[in-house]
Amino acid sequence: MVVARREVLVQLDDDLVDRLDSLASALGTNRSELLRRGAQAVLEAEQLATADRELQIAYRRQPADPALVRSARRLAAETAPAW
C-alpha cells in the first residue's frame, strides 16, 4: 500500500544529524524513516498521556469503591506469581 507523503523542512543541528545517520545506518534504514518513527512515537506518547490524565480526572470525580479496591488487592495477592 502506497501512502502519500509530504516533504517537510526540519532544521536540526549537525550533531543530531550525525547521530541520526549513525543510528539509521546501524538499523539498516534512513534518516527520514527514523524521523517518521520518532514523530509517531511522540504522537502515541501524547495520546497515552492524555488518556492517563483523563483517567485520573475521572477517578478524582468518582473514586473507586473501597470494597472493590480491597477485593482487587486480595485477588492480586492470591494470584500473583511467587518471585
VENJO-V696728 format. One record per residue. N is the residue number from 1. OMEGA is omega in whole degrees, 0 to 359 (none if undefined). Layout:
<<N & OMEGA> <N & OMEGA>>
//
This chain:
<<1 & 180> <2 & 179> <3 & 178> <4 & 180> <5 & 176> <6 & 178> <7 & 182> <8 & 179> <9 & 178> <10 & 179> <11 & 181> <12 & 177> <13 & 186> <14 & 181> <15 & 180> <16 & 178> <17 & 179> <18 & 180> <19 & 177> <20 & 180> <21 & 178> <22 & 179> <23 & 179> <24 & 179> <25 & 180> <26 & 181> <27 & 180> <28 & 180> <29 & 180> <30 & 183> <31 & 181> <32 & 179> <33 & 177> <34 & 180> <35 & 176> <36 & 178> <37 & 180> <38 & 179> <39 & 178> <40 & 180> <41 & 178> <42 & 180> <43 & 179> <44 & 179> <45 & 179> <46 & 178> <47 & 178> <48 & 179> <49 & 178> <50 & 179> <51 & 178> <52 & 178> <53 & 180> <54 & 178> <55 & 178> <56 & 178> <57 & 180> <58 & 179> <59 & 176> <60 & 180> <61 & 179> <62 & 182> <63 & 178> <64 & 177> <65 & 181> <66 & 179> <67 & 178> <68 & 178> <69 & 179> <70 & 180> <71 & 180> <72 & 178> <73 & 180> <74 & 179> <75 & 178> <76 & 179> <77 & 182> <78 & 186> <79 & 182> <80 & 179> <81 & 176> <82 & 182> <83 & none>>
//
